[in-house]
Amino acid sequence: MNSTLPALLFLVPFLSALLCGALGGYLRGAARWIALGALAATAALSFAGAALAAAGERLVTHMGGWAPPLGIEWRLDALSAFVAAFVAATALIVHGALGDVRRRELGEREPGFNTCALLLVSGLMGMIASADLFNLFVHLEVASLSAYALVASGGRGAPRAAVRYLVIGSLGASLYLLGVGHVYAATGTLNMDDAAARIAAGADPRLTILALAFMISGLAIKMGLFPLHGWMPGAYARAPLSAAALMAPLVTKVSAYALIRILFWVYGPAGLGRAPIVADLLCVTGAVALIAGALLAAREADLRRLLAYSSVSQMGLVVLGIGLANAAALTGAILHLANDALMKATLFVGAAELAHRFGVREVGDLARVRARAPWTAAAMAVAAFSLVGLPPLCGFFGKWYVLMGALESGRPGMAFAIVAGSLASAFYAFRIVERLYFARSGEACPEREGPAGLVAACALLGGGVAALGLGSDRVVALLVRAAIPGGV
Amino acid sequence: MIDYLFARGPYLPYAALVMLGLYLVLTHQNLFKTIVGLSLAQSGIILFFVLLAVRDGATVPILAEGDDRPLNNPLPHALMLTAIVVAVSTLGVALAILRRLQEEEGSIVERRRPEEEP
């Protein structure tokens, strides 16, 4: 069905970002409300898109009325609608929750920060809705450039972390662009469906496989796949609290979505079948990342660095699911994108509140806030349990589906890696829980948790972790199952 | 060998630029030189796309009356206009961050000691 909705998902935050930047210097209050309103509108649009996608609709926008393959196509099918819905909802809740933190952290730089945050969301939405390989690159860069700026707006050490992020991230984007160039050289098209048809019809495999290698390496950098995760801990620990809470749940997930889109929609089983090593390599890298990320997290003292390494581990599970490439594993990988977004949003919002209110930034200091922040502690504990994969929290179901996929495709080694990764996750996740609930507290902080809106948002996100777990069979039936490509 | 070089020769500068850029990024501690390397690598990729557009004996893609020579493919050029804008923006953001780094720490050299990790 032709609709402007897919393009609006990008245009609403993008145009609001320009408005916010232009007005910010004069009407700071108005700019603040514009930012929040734009995110709310984006979330509403993406939910409308998800409802239509669940009803079996497939929304497409043809820019300027030019039909593909000549024109640039935007598309919202079950997969992109699902990803857009959780990305927009998470962005809205996180951005809305952290208003006070942002005001104190950034002062008069807040309008610029809000502009960058909106640009980040618009870039992510563009990546999700784009059905054109080059357009995907442009949106990847829109999102990345605003992410670099968001990191750099932090305090001490932030510029250094931002430069590192920028250099590694730009290399990733350049590799992706080089891959797009090779696809274009092989097929003469950039539209995903058109390229898929020509690759299936037997475009020069030397070029298409090289292109795939370039694109996978580029996106692997962007999604922080071990061992290409070097930018992530520094960026998330040094960014302003409000920026880390916005970026950490979303940026890596959307890059993983792009990888799924390219592997299964552009290349498809036929294209991947010509290079079986690609799937094997993804499986092995994912399994290594799953375990190594958890072990790296276990020895980290800084809460936000620990959470960054935890993302490395969770993205490993997603890549493992992608590499297994059967319906169950892919269901797990797609579902786990939403799971990890929600878990990381809970933990980063909680971490932002504790640092903002109590000045607590280290895992070891969490014991001091237990009695003062019961709701925040509960929400963070729920998310931590979910990271390990305790049923019925959402993290369990992502792992469960990928595990089923591994057994289905007869790879007990991979299944073993998932179990080992879960055990390794227990080291860092239970450390958070232990500090929050069981450790001797020493001197407690004088204040109580707050502000109320922030605590409510943290509790809401923690509740979401439980709700997405309890309702995961319905989410899978409604959206994720329809998002599995045919022939897998 | 000669034939191979003649056919692939134009791609050599592309490979050289990307490799030179990567070499600078990987080996230099001065972050300004790292950014220069990044820029070189991006220029190399732009050159790659421009080379894709070339056809034997073709001319610039501007339609003219009575001229039926084959035309080069204009699409990669259009794509690279966008990629150049992206590369320039990246460079701008990078330089702005480097300036803040210089103001804050008085140096733009990457440190290798673990206790100074960001």
Interface residues (C-beta under 8 A of the other chain):
Chain A: F134 F137 V138 E141 L145 Y148 A149 A152 R156 G157 A158 P159 R160 A161 A162 V163 R164 L166 V167 S170 L171 A173 S174 L177 L178 G181 Y184 A185 L190 G234 A237 R238
Chain B: V18 L22 V25 L31 T34 I35 L38 A41 Q42 I45 F48 F49 L52 P76 L79 T82 A83 V86 S89 T90 V93 A94 A96 I97 L98 R100 L101 E104 E105 E110 E117 P118
